[in-house]
């Protein structure tokens, strides 16, 4: 399980965009987003850096 904090998520659109960004790297990824805590949990065979890069490119830098 790879976990990110994505501070710039604020609504359902952001959740969709974040999910899409992860799935572009790994279509088989299991993505769970908790908007209240701004946590994104990803089950993926991809490494953390690749996922973080995709999220940043989509406009959602991770911490
Ligand atoms: Cu939003």
PDB file of the backbone (N, CA, C, O) and the ligand in Angstrom, with CONECT records:
HET     CU  A 101       1
ATOM      1  N   UNK A   1       0.847  -1.202   0.000  1.00  0.00           N
ATOM      2  CA  UNK A   1       0.000   0.000   0.000  1.00  0.00           C
ATOM      3  C   UNK A   1       0.882   1.252   0.000  1.00  0.00           C
ATOM      4  O   UNK A   1       1.778   1.404   0.830  1.00  0.00           O
ATOM      5  N   UNK A   2       0.601   2.132  -0.947  1.00  0.00           N
ATOM      6  CA  UNK A   2       1.332   3.395  -1.040  1.00  0.00           C
ATOM      7  C   UNK A   2       0.376   4.510  -0.623  1.00  0.00           C
ATOM      8  O   UNK A   2      -0.741   4.597  -1.133  1.00  0.00           O
ATOM      9  N   UNK A   3       0.808   5.347   0.286  1.00  0.00           N
ATOM     10  CA  UNK A   3      -0.077   6.409   0.765  1.00  0.00           C
ATOM     11  C   UNK A   3       0.525   7.777   0.486  1.00  0.00           C
ATOM     12  O   UNK A   3       1.718   8.013   0.679  1.00  0.00           O
ATOM     13  N   UNK A   4      -0.343   8.666   0.027  1.00  0.00           N
ATOM     14  CA  UNK A   4       0.068  10.043  -0.223  1.00  0.00           C
ATOM     15  C   UNK A   4      -0.855  10.978   0.520  1.00  0.00           C
ATOM     16  O   UNK A   4      -2.013  10.658   0.789  1.00  0.00           O
ATOM     17  N   UNK A   5      -0.322  12.137   0.844  1.00  0.00           N
ATOM     18  CA  UNK A   5      -1.184  13.232   1.269  1.00  0.00           C
ATOM     19  C   UNK A   5      -1.233  14.210   0.104  1.00  0.00           C
ATOM     20  O   UNK A   5      -0.197  14.657  -0.388  1.00  0.00           O
ATOM     21  N   UNK A   6      -2.447  14.538  -0.332  1.00  0.00           N
ATOM     22  CA  UNK A   6      -2.617  15.452  -1.461  1.00  0.00           C
ATOM     23  C   UNK A   6      -3.424  16.647  -0.967  1.00  0.00           C
ATOM     24  O   UNK A   6      -4.654  16.614  -0.911  1.00  0.00           O
ATOM     25  N   UNK A   7      -2.702  17.695  -0.615  1.00  0.00           N
ATOM     26  CA  UNK A   7      -3.334  18.825   0.071  1.00  0.00           C
ATOM     27  C   UNK A   7      -4.279  19.615  -0.813  1.00  0.00           C
ATOM     28  O   UNK A   7      -5.191  20.279  -0.319  1.00  0.00           O
ATOM     29  N   UNK A   8      -4.064  19.545  -2.131  1.00  0.00           N
ATOM     30  CA  UNK A   8      -4.857  20.383  -3.033  1.00  0.00           C
ATOM     31  C   UNK A   8      -6.193  19.764  -3.430  1.00  0.00           C
ATOM     32  O   UNK A   8      -6.918  20.340  -4.242  1.00  0.00           O
ATOM     33  N   UNK A   9      -6.528  18.615  -2.881  1.00  0.00           N
ATOM     34  CA  UNK A   9      -7.835  18.020  -3.187  1.00  0.00           C
ATOM     35  C   UNK A   9      -8.906  18.710  -2.364  1.00  0.00           C
ATOM     36  O   UNK A   9      -8.785  18.850  -1.147  1.00  0.00           O
ATOM     37  N   UNK A  10      -9.966  19.143  -3.053  1.00  0.00           N
ATOM     38  CA  UNK A  10     -11.011  19.835  -2.298  1.00  0.00           C
ATOM     39  C   UNK A  10     -12.425  19.412  -2.651  1.00  0.00           C
ATOM     40  O   UNK A  10     -13.370  19.789  -1.958  1.00  0.00           O
ATOM     41  N   UNK A  11     -12.589  18.640  -3.708  1.00  0.00           N
ATOM     42  CA  UNK A  11     -13.950  18.273  -4.098  1.00  0.00           C
ATOM     43  C   UNK A  11     -13.948  16.977  -4.894  1.00  0.00           C
ATOM     44  O   UNK A  11     -12.903  16.367  -5.117  1.00  0.00           O
ATOM     45  N   UNK A  12     -15.122  16.576  -5.310  1.00  0.00           N
ATOM     46  CA  UNK A  12     -15.261  15.330  -6.053  1.00  0.00           C
ATOM     47  C   UNK A  12     -14.516  15.342  -7.375  1.00  0.00           C
ATOM     48  O   UNK A  12     -14.037  14.307  -7.837  1.00  0.00           O
ATOM     49  N   UNK A  13     -14.421  16.513  -7.979  1.00  0.00           N
ATOM     50  CA  UNK A  13     -13.657  16.617  -9.220  1.00  0.00           C
ATOM     51  C   UNK A  13     -12.200  16.257  -8.977  1.00  0.00           C
ATOM     52  O   UNK A  13     -11.596  15.534  -9.769  1.00  0.00           O
ATOM     53  N   UNK A  14     -11.644  16.751  -7.904  1.00  0.00           N
ATOM     54  CA  UNK A  14     -10.247  16.459  -7.567  1.00  0.00           C
ATOM     55  C   UNK A  14     -10.055  14.959  -7.352  1.00  0.00           C
ATOM     56  O   UNK A  14      -9.071  14.375  -7.806  1.00  0.00           O
ATOM     57  N   UNK A  15     -11.009  14.348  -6.654  1.00  0.00           N
ATOM     58  CA  UNK A  15     -10.933  12.906  -6.410  1.00  0.00           C
ATOM     59  C   UNK A  15     -10.877  12.159  -7.738  1.00  0.00           C
ATOM     60  O   UNK A  15     -10.092  11.227  -7.911  1.00  0.00           O
ATOM     61  N   UNK A  16     -11.734  12.590  -8.679  1.00  0.00           N
ATOM     62  CA  UNK A  16     -11.751  11.957  -9.990  1.00  0.00           C
ATOM     63  C   UNK A  16     -10.449  12.150 -10.734  1.00  0.00           C
ATOM     64  O   UNK A  16      -9.942  11.223 -11.365  1.00  0.00           O
ATOM     65  N   UNK A  17      -9.905  13.358 -10.661  1.00  0.00           N
ATOM     66  CA  UNK A  17      -8.669  13.667 -11.385  1.00  0.00           C
ATOM     67  C   UNK A  17      -7.490  12.889 -10.804  1.00  0.00           C
ATOM     68  O   UNK A  17      -6.633  12.401 -11.542  1.00  0.00           O
ATOM     69  N   UNK A  18      -7.456  12.779  -9.489  1.00  0.00           N
ATOM     70  CA  UNK A  18      -6.382  12.037  -8.823  1.00  0.00           C
ATOM     71  C   UNK A  18      -6.473  10.549  -9.184  1.00  0.00           C
ATOM     72  O   UNK A  18      -5.472   9.904  -9.495  1.00  0.00           O
ATOM     73  N   UNK A  19      -7.693  10.031  -9.135  1.00  0.00           N
ATOM     74  CA  UNK A  19      -7.895   8.618  -9.465  1.00  0.00           C
ATOM     75  C   UNK A  19      -7.473   8.332 -10.900  1.00  0.00           C
ATOM     76  O   UNK A  19      -6.814   7.331 -11.180  1.00  0.00           O
ATOM     77  N   UNK A  20      -7.866   9.233 -11.809  1.00  0.00           N
ATOM     78  CA  UNK A  20      -7.528   9.069 -13.221  1.00  0.00           C
ATOM     79  C   UNK A  20      -6.011   9.107 -13.430  1.00  0.00           C
ATOM     80  O   UNK A  20      -5.465   8.320 -14.204  1.00  0.00           O
ATOM     81  N   UNK A  21      -5.344  10.019 -12.738  1.00  0.00           N
ATOM     82  CA  UNK A  21      -3.890  10.150 -12.884  1.00  0.00           C
ATOM     83  C   UNK A  21      -3.192   8.863 -12.459  1.00  0.00           C
ATOM     84  O   UNK A  21      -2.257   8.409 -13.118  1.00  0.00           O
ATOM     85  N   UNK A  22      -3.647   8.285 -11.366  1.00  0.00           N
ATOM     86  CA  UNK A  22      -3.047   7.028 -10.902  1.00  0.00           C
ATOM     87  C   UNK A  22      -3.314   5.914 -11.909  1.00  0.00           C
ATOM     88  O   UNK A  22      -2.429   5.112 -12.208  1.00  0.00           O
ATOM     89  N   UNK A  23      -4.531   5.870 -12.425  1.00  0.00           N
ATOM     90  CA  UNK A  23      -4.900   4.772 -13.328  1.00  0.00           C
ATOM     91  C   UNK A  23      -4.234   4.894 -14.683  1.00  0.00           C
ATOM     92  O   UNK A  23      -4.142   3.912 -15.420  1.00  0.00           O
ATOM     93  N   UNK A  24      -3.764   6.099 -15.025  1.00  0.00           N
ATOM     94  CA  UNK A  24      -3.013   6.237 -16.268  1.00  0.00           C
ATOM     95  C   UNK A  24      -1.640   5.583 -16.134  1.00  0.00           C
ATOM     96  O   UNK A  24      -1.078   5.094 -17.114  1.00  0.00           O
ATOM     97  N   UNK A  25      -1.109   5.579 -14.920  1.00  0.00           N
ATOM     98  CA  UNK A  25       0.166   4.902 -14.681  1.00  0.00           C
ATOM     99  C   UNK A  25      -0.064   3.392 -14.546  1.00  0.00           C
ATOM    100  O   UNK A  25       0.701   2.590 -15.081  1.00  0.00           O
ATOM    101  N   UNK A  26      -1.109   3.024 -13.837  1.00  0.00           N
ATOM    102  CA  UNK A  26      -1.409   1.613 -13.598  1.00  0.00           C
ATOM    103  C   UNK A  26      -2.926   1.401 -13.633  1.00  0.00           C
ATOM    104  O   UNK A  26      -3.617   1.621 -12.638  1.00  0.00           O
ATOM    105  N   UNK A  27      -3.431   0.972 -14.790  1.00  0.00           N
ATOM    106  CA  UNK A  27      -4.880   0.792 -14.933  1.00  0.00           C
ATOM    107  C   UNK A  27      -5.463  -0.199 -13.928  1.00  0.00           C
ATOM    108  O   UNK A  27      -6.658  -0.159 -13.633  1.00  0.00           O
ATOM    109  N   UNK A  28      -4.624  -1.081 -13.409  1.00  0.00           N
ATOM    110  CA  UNK A  28      -5.103  -2.093 -12.466  1.00  0.00           C
ATOM    111  C   UNK A  28      -5.032  -1.614 -11.017  1.00  0.00           C
ATOM    112  O   UNK A  28      -5.383  -2.351 -10.095  1.00  0.00           O
ATOM    113  N   UNK A  29      -4.582  -0.394 -10.825  1.00  0.00           N
ATOM    114  CA  UNK A  29      -4.410   0.108  -9.452  1.00  0.00           C
ATOM    115  C   UNK A  29      -5.748   0.199  -8.722  1.00  0.00           C
ATOM    116  O   UNK A  29      -6.790   0.474  -9.317  1.00  0.00           O
ATOM    117  N   UNK A  30      -5.682  -0.037  -7.433  1.00  0.00           N
ATOM    118  CA  UNK A  30      -6.837   0.169  -6.564  1.00  0.00           C
ATOM    119  C   UNK A  30      -6.597   1.480  -5.811  1.00  0.00           C
ATOM    120  O   UNK A  30      -5.656   1.592  -5.025  1.00  0.00           O
ATOM    121  N   UNK A  31      -7.459   2.469  -6.063  1.00  0.00           N
ATOM    122  CA  UNK A  31      -7.247   3.805  -5.511  1.00  0.00           C
ATOM    123  C   UNK A  31      -8.354   4.135  -4.524  1.00  0.00           C
ATOM    124  O   UNK A  31      -9.537   4.017  -4.844  1.00  0.00           O
ATOM    125  N   UNK A  32      -7.967   4.547  -3.327  1.00  0.00           N
ATOM    126  CA  UNK A  32      -8.945   4.983  -2.343  1.00  0.00           C
ATOM    127  C   UNK A  32      -8.586   6.397  -1.908  1.00  0.00           C
ATOM    128  O   UNK A  32      -7.455   6.677  -1.512  1.00  0.00           O
ATOM    129  N   UNK A  33      -9.577   7.281  -1.990  1.00  0.00           N
ATOM    130  CA  UNK A  33      -9.334   8.678  -1.645  1.00  0.00           C
ATOM    131  C   UNK A  33     -10.225   9.064  -0.478  1.00  0.00           C
ATOM    132  O   UNK A  33     -11.437   8.847  -0.501  1.00  0.00           O
ATOM    133  N   UNK A  34      -9.606   9.639   0.540  1.00  0.00           N
ATOM    134  CA  UNK A  34     -10.371  10.178   1.666  1.00  0.00           C
ATOM    135  C   UNK A  34     -10.239  11.697   1.614  1.00  0.00           C
ATOM    136  O   UNK A  34      -9.218  12.268   1.999  1.00  0.00           O
ATOM    137  N   UNK A  35     -11.300  12.332   1.127  1.00  0.00           N
ATOM    138  CA  UNK A  35     -11.256  13.779   0.911  1.00  0.00           C
ATOM    139  C   UNK A  35     -11.112  14.539   2.235  1.00  0.00           C
ATOM    140  O   UNK A  35     -10.452  15.577   2.283  1.00  0.00           O
ATOM    141  N   UNK A  36     -11.715  14.036   3.289  1.00  0.00           N
ATOM    142  CA  UNK A  36     -11.682  14.730   4.582  1.00  0.00           C
ATOM    143  C   UNK A  36     -10.262  14.848   5.125  1.00  0.00           C
ATOM    144  O   UNK A  36      -9.880  15.886   5.665  1.00  0.00           O
ATOM    145  N   UNK A  37      -9.484  13.777   4.977  1.00  0.00           N
ATOM    146  CA  UNK A  37      -8.111  13.799   5.505  1.00  0.00           C
ATOM    147  C   UNK A  37      -7.086  14.056   4.408  1.00  0.00           C
ATOM    148  O   UNK A  37      -5.891  14.173   4.680  1.00  0.00           O
ATOM    149  N   UNK A  38      -7.567  14.146   3.144  1.00  0.00           N
ATOM    150  CA  UNK A  38      -6.706  14.390   1.984  1.00  0.00           C
ATOM    151  C   UNK A  38      -5.656  13.291   1.799  1.00  0.00           C
ATOM    152  O   UNK A  38      -4.525  13.534   1.380  1.00  0.00           O
ATOM    153  N   UNK A  39      -6.082  12.085   2.128  1.00  0.00           N
ATOM    154  CA  UNK A  39      -5.187  10.937   1.979  1.00  0.00           C
ATOM    155  C   UNK A  39      -5.595  10.102   0.764  1.00  0.00           C
ATOM    156  O   UNK A  39      -6.774   9.839   0.529  1.00  0.00           O
ATOM    157  N   UNK A  40      -4.584   9.699   0.008  1.00  0.00           N
ATOM    158  CA  UNK A  40      -4.804   8.820  -1.138  1.00  0.00           C
ATOM    159  C   UNK A  40      -4.032   7.528  -0.887  1.00  0.00           C
ATOM    160  O   UNK A  40      -2.819   7.547  -0.674  1.00  0.00           O
ATOM    161  N   UNK A  41      -4.744   6.418  -0.914  1.00  0.00           N
ATOM    162  CA  UNK A  41      -4.122   5.111  -0.731  1.00  0.00           C
ATOM    163  C   UNK A  41      -4.194   4.355  -2.045  1.00  0.00           C
ATOM    164  O   UNK A  41      -5.254   4.241  -2.660  1.00  0.00           O
ATOM    165  N   UNK A  42      -3.051   3.844  -2.460  1.00  0.00           N
ATOM    166  CA  UNK A  42      -2.986   3.170  -3.750  1.00  0.00           C
ATOM    167  C   UNK A  42      -2.403   1.771  -3.572  1.00  0.00           C
ATOM    168  O   UNK A  42      -1.358   1.594  -2.946  1.00  0.00           O
ATOM    169  N   UNK A  43      -3.093   0.785  -4.131  1.00  0.00           N
ATOM    170  CA  UNK A  43      -2.516  -0.550  -4.248  1.00  0.00           C
ATOM    171  C   UNK A  43      -2.099  -0.702  -5.684  1.00  0.00           C
ATOM    172  O   UNK A  43      -2.939  -0.726  -6.584  1.00  0.00           O
ATOM    173  N   UNK A  44      -0.798  -0.805  -5.906  1.00  0.00           N
ATOM    174  CA  UNK A  44      -0.286  -0.831  -7.264  1.00  0.00           C
ATOM    175  C   UNK A  44       1.068  -1.507  -7.297  1.00  0.00           C
ATOM    176  O   UNK A  44       1.800  -1.521  -6.307  1.00  0.00           O
ATOM    177  N   UNK A  45       1.389  -2.071  -8.457  1.00  0.00           N
ATOM    178  CA  UNK A  45       2.720  -2.646  -8.633  1.00  0.00           C
ATOM    179  C   UNK A  45       3.717  -1.574  -9.048  1.00  0.00           C
ATOM    180  O   UNK A  45       4.923  -1.816  -9.078  1.00  0.00           O
ATOM    181  N   UNK A  46       3.209  -0.394  -9.367  1.00  0.00           N
ATOM    182  CA  UNK A  46       4.111   0.707  -9.728  1.00  0.00           C
ATOM    183  C   UNK A  46       4.783   1.266  -8.472  1.00  0.00           C
ATOM    184  O   UNK A  46       4.280   1.112  -7.359  1.00  0.00           O
ATOM    185  N   UNK A  47       5.926   1.916  -8.676  1.00  0.00           N
ATOM    186  CA  UNK A  47       6.599   2.450  -7.495  1.00  0.00           C
ATOM    187  C   UNK A  47       6.056   3.832  -7.135  1.00  0.00           C
ATOM    188  O   UNK A  47       5.409   4.509  -7.934  1.00  0.00           O
ATOM    189  N   UNK A  48       6.344   4.202  -5.931  1.00  0.00           N
ATOM    190  CA  UNK A  48       5.823   5.433  -5.363  1.00  0.00           C
ATOM    191  C   UNK A  48       6.196   6.665  -6.202  1.00  0.00           C
ATOM    192  O   UNK A  48       5.373   7.556  -6.415  1.00  0.00           O
ATOM    193  N   UNK A  49       7.439   6.697  -6.669  1.00  0.00           N
ATOM    194  CA  UNK A  49       7.921   7.865  -7.408  1.00  0.00           C
ATOM    195  C   UNK A  49       7.130   8.074  -8.701  1.00  0.00           C
ATOM    196  O   UNK A  49       6.796   9.206  -9.051  1.00  0.00           O
ATOM    197  N   UNK A  50       6.832   6.973  -9.414  1.00  0.00           N
ATOM    198  CA  UNK A  50       6.080   7.093 -10.670  1.00  0.00           C
ATOM    199  C   UNK A  50       4.691   7.641 -10.419  1.00  0.00           C
ATOM    200  O   UNK A  50       4.196   8.482 -11.170  1.00  0.00           O
ATOM    201  N   UNK A  51       4.068   7.157  -9.355  1.00  0.00           N
ATOM    202  CA  UNK A  51       2.714   7.615  -9.031  1.00  0.00           C
ATOM    203  C   UNK A  51       2.735   9.080  -8.597  1.00  0.00           C
ATOM    204  O   UNK A  51       1.870   9.861  -8.992  1.00  0.00           O
ATOM    205  N   UNK A  52       3.712   9.442  -7.794  1.00  0.00           N
ATOM    206  CA  UNK A  52       3.816  10.826  -7.320  1.00  0.00           C
ATOM    207  C   UNK A  52       4.035  11.773  -8.497  1.00  0.00           C
ATOM    208  O   UNK A  52       3.486  12.875  -8.527  1.00  0.00           O
ATOM    209  N   UNK A  53       4.833  11.341  -9.456  1.00  0.00           N
ATOM    210  CA  UNK A  53       5.111  12.170 -10.627  1.00  0.00           C
ATOM    211  C   UNK A  53       3.834  12.392 -11.437  1.00  0.00           C
ATOM    212  O   UNK A  53       3.555  13.506 -11.882  1.00  0.00           O
ATOM    213  N   UNK A  54       3.069  11.327 -11.620  1.00  0.00           N
ATOM    214  CA  UNK A  54       1.807  11.442 -12.375  1.00  0.00           C
ATOM    215  C   UNK A  54       0.836  12.373 -11.659  1.00  0.00           C
ATOM    216  O   UNK A  54       0.147  13.167 -12.298  1.00  0.00           O
ATOM    217  N   UNK A  55       0.784  12.278 -10.370  1.00  0.00           N
ATOM    218  CA  UNK A  55      -0.112  13.154  -9.602  1.00  0.00           C
ATOM    219  C   UNK A  55       0.327  14.606  -9.711  1.00  0.00           C
ATOM    220  O   UNK A  55      -0.502  15.499  -9.891  1.00  0.00           O
ATOM    221  N   UNK A  56       1.623  14.841  -9.602  1.00  0.00           N
ATOM    222  CA  UNK A  56       2.128  16.207  -9.710  1.00  0.00           C
ATOM    223  C   UNK A  56       1.824  16.787 -11.096  1.00  0.00           C
ATOM    224  O   UNK A  56       1.458  17.956 -11.225  1.00  0.00           O
ATOM    225  N   UNK A  57       1.983  15.949 -12.131  1.00  0.00           N
ATOM    226  CA  UNK A  57       1.703  16.411 -13.497  1.00  0.00           C
ATOM    227  C   UNK A  57       0.223  16.740 -13.685  1.00  0.00           C
ATOM    228  O   UNK A  57      -0.133  17.606 -14.484  1.00  0.00           O
ATOM    229  N   UNK A  58      -0.624  16.048 -12.950  1.00  0.00           N
ATOM    230  CA  UNK A  58      -2.064  16.300 -13.033  1.00  0.00           C
ATOM    231  C   UNK A  58      -2.457  17.532 -12.211  1.00  0.00           C
ATOM    232  O   UNK A  58      -3.617  17.944 -12.221  1.00  0.00           O
ATOM    233  N   UNK A  59      -1.493  18.112 -11.505  1.00  0.00           N
ATOM    234  CA  UNK A  59      -1.769  19.323 -10.736  1.00  0.00           C
ATOM    235  C   UNK A  59      -1.994  19.072  -9.255  1.00  0.00           C
ATOM    236  O   UNK A  59      -2.476  19.940  -8.527  1.00  0.00           O
ATOM    237  N   UNK A  60      -1.632  17.858  -8.819  1.00  0.00           N
ATOM    238  CA  UNK A  60      -1.828  17.499  -7.409  1.00  0.00           C
ATOM    239  C   UNK A  60      -0.528  17.022  -6.783  1.00  0.00           C
ATOM    240  O   UNK A  60      -0.296  15.819  -6.664  1.00  0.00           O
ATOM    241  N   UNK A  61       0.321  17.965  -6.384  1.00  0.00           N
ATOM    242  CA  UNK A  61       1.571  17.569  -5.739  1.00  0.00           C
ATOM    243  C   UNK A  61       1.306  16.823  -4.441  1.00  0.00           C
ATOM    244  O   UNK A  61       0.372  17.141  -3.704  1.00  0.00           O
ATOM    245  N   UNK A  62       2.130  15.842  -4.177  1.00  0.00           N
ATOM    246  CA  UNK A  62       1.948  14.999  -2.989  1.00  0.00           C
ATOM    247  C   UNK A  62       2.992  15.327  -1.932  1.00  0.00           C
ATOM    248  O   UNK A  62       4.061  15.865  -2.221  1.00  0.00           O
ATOM    249  N   UNK A  63       2.645  14.985  -0.710  1.00  0.00           N
ATOM    250  CA  UNK A  63       3.625  15.111   0.367  1.00  0.00           C
ATOM    251  C   UNK A  63       3.728  13.769   1.074  1.00  0.00           C
ATOM    252  O   UNK A  63       4.498  13.629   2.024  1.00  0.00           O
TER     253      UNK A  63
HETATM  254 CU    CU A 101     -11.821  19.757  -6.686  1.00  0.00          CU
END
